[in-house]
């Protein structure tokens, strides 16, 4: 079975994945202590349960017996300790560390019991962290170190075994028939994820039978849906409302054009978001800030003044700033180039000097990690309808080195991190989102997405999720569903 993904892998390290393909790979190859349903619920996976101390600082986790890794190593407390100690020792693992900023120690109690110690209460973060931290094998990691990932060894305990990653082409998995959770009885022995950046190429490959499905992280572009004409008995088109946003990130540091909040506001008001939604995305909604109607922190009464398309007001505001026509580059991967070009036309019409630049995914990741950009476009997911990871990593944690600083915003986020009551967290996130919307920093959302995805009739277990992930661990085939 082969499915095309619109973005490729950047690295194999399961604790440092920032692209959807990496999340898919993790879910197939590895297991976590808990499993998220991506709608706010969690069920045991490698853990059978846990207890939290009264002060919220000690989490005692009970580990399932009878689990083995792909190399035959028995999974126990040593592997869990190894995993969490790695997070403590390697603070650059941004994607997972964002859940574990309060993790201070991990301790083996017995062969199947582990205690995590936090420096401060972080109930929401730790709960999400248990579902997003995959467990790696202690013996293999002690022997191989990071070569376990860089040399493509990749030993997990999941229902699929990693075989090979060819950069820019595909990643290949084989069936783990000895999977601890009842084996893996999928019809398919092999699953390939092919990396196909151009949507028209992926659609053509699906129609001709070269691939069996197509997952586009931003949804299949609306203007290309017609290419599926005549293949209605082969390809099923699946609309998926998602809790994700396309957003435009700004470099806000000293000396940047976007250091001035009014320049950012003028830029945002010059963008015809509804036009982009209707003409390029084929569905979605405008949402000021970063929260959308599937997340905590969404406030339908939020004014969103700078998200209203008003080129005349934007031009007047821009003329009141010190912007003197400096060239601004919007960087994106090819999937976003049409959006970037449209934005350039819109903002240039009111006095900006803006161009679009297409870069490789790895290059985009590099410039975001160093701050070497003017602006960029990406898609971001709000996992399980919670802003925690996004706002801690991308906003207050400034993982993209935007150099935007706001102490009021930071304080609100820090309060939400220590709060277990979701009603209170919702209010704190609303206040934080209002600041982000008013400041247009460090990013402005372009649209809440409604994605169209596709898979051939008869294939089951391809889960296109509301938080814009695609999971394949349960993939199977049922001939009775063919058209």
Beta strands, then each sheet from edge to edge (+ up, - down):
strand 1: 2-5
strand 2: 34-36
strand 3: 42-44
strand 4: 47-52
strand 5: 58-63
strand 6: 103-110
strand 7: 113-118
strand 8: 160-166
strand 9: 170-175
strand 10: 190-195
strand 11: 213-215
strand 12: 235-250
strand 13: 284-285
strand 14: 327-332
strand 15: 353-358
strand 16: 375-381
strand 17: 443-456
strand 18: 459-460
strand 19: 463-464
strand 20: 470-471
strand 21: 476-477
sheet 1: 8+ 9- 10+ 1+ 11+ 17- 12+ 16- 14- 15-
sheet 2: 8+ 9- 10+ 1+ 11+ 17- 13+
sheet 3: 2+ 3-
sheet 4: 4+ 5- 7+ 6-
sheet 5: 18+ 21-
sheet 6: 19+ 20-
end
